[in-house]
Amino acid sequence: MKRTILYIYLLPLLFVASVAHAQQELMLSQMPDAWQQSSLNPAYFPKEKRIVIGLPSVAIDAWHSGTLSYNDLFRDENGTRFFDFGQIIEKLDPVNEVSYRQRIETASVGFRLPGPGKSAITLGHAIRLNSNITYTKELAQLFWEGNAQFIGQTIQVAPSTRTHDWHELSVGFSRSFGKLRVGAKVKYLAGISAFITDPQANKMSIYTNPDIYQLEMSTDYGFYSAGIVSAIDTSGLGFDVVTGEFQNGFSGANSGLAFDLGFTYDITDRLTVHASAVDLGASMRWEAANYFHSKADYAYNGVTIPGSDIINGESDLNFSDKLDTLNDIFQFSKITTNFSTAVPSRFFVGANYAFGKRLQVATSLFHEQGNAENKTSFGVSAHFMPIKLIGVGLMYAVNDQSVTNIGAQLSLNPGPIRFFVASDNLGGVFSPLKSPRVNVRTGLSIRI
């Protein structure tokens, strides 16, 4: 029996994946003397320092649910590497999630105010990106193996995503009251772009007729777009995505606010506890954005080749003949509208204990809440400075994806300069192509 691949249903998934590029930062919250801690707790300010300048810092956290890694997408044969999506299908869950988060802190500065209160003010700018993509195993099977396996069945193949990036401008204030130090930060969020599927219209179903093997397709699928897709033209070849220009983010049209609160308390000279709430109330309202919606039913004879042939160039598919059927299937309508996106709030609680100037142990509990992305993790770590210029650390952590996470940190401290690189998942740093999760954070600062 010939296998029929409905390749047109790849287009929404491939497009969503192309714009998608979760971040827990347990190690950073436990690191002694790292200025970038102030992004997790506004009460933090280095002791005995008057001015701190934060230079560019990058944090990346990427993962796929389950055990799937990048290398699983390829196979080697006679010295040649081939893309083989079929290798991963047996590893997929019924519903799968891909997440990518990125934070680039371009610059920040903190300065202690004169007076007995030991007050401090901080200013900063960062560019952030959050992306989550959800897709079904049935979509992957349809893509690579065709629809013959689903004869007489109705399958759902609609992918969903929440992808947006934005500028973050922050102003913070902290003050000491004896052993207690409290801090607060207000952040102005300026949206750059967003691509959000509509949870109320997230259906793409396919039924394969067992008598004539005809595909019967039904769509009720919508998405919001700001700064990415400005038009979908289903004329000519049938599916022409027109992308809009990315905005600079400071027009005032796509904006919002967020707040950070935190404290640190020195129980003894050696023991400090801390807690913070980050991105409280964080949301952005996107003005004059686009909403695209497809609601249609269609019977289709399909293309008698599997997706593997398309990818590996073994097909004589004539796209000019086949793509025009998208006119009859998707028929995306477009309206101009406003919509909002929310950023999950993050909460940290932890403690640090110093055995002296060279050795410190720490623990931290993290929880993220919002957008159905609730996540919790816990970690314990030890940090050691064999000499004044070098610091190293190891962490064991448990999170929603794994109970065997080993993190590590290295810091260099020549004079007033502080540089560090840290990861909550050490395996993802040394073998990123073999790991289902990659987490890394680097930072540089100058302290005076």
Order of alpha helices (4+ residues) and beta strands (2+ residues): alpha-alpha-beta-beta-beta-alpha-beta-beta-alpha-beta-beta-beta-beta-beta-beta-beta-beta-beta-alpha-alpha-alpha-beta-beta-beta-beta-beta-beta-beta-alpha-beta
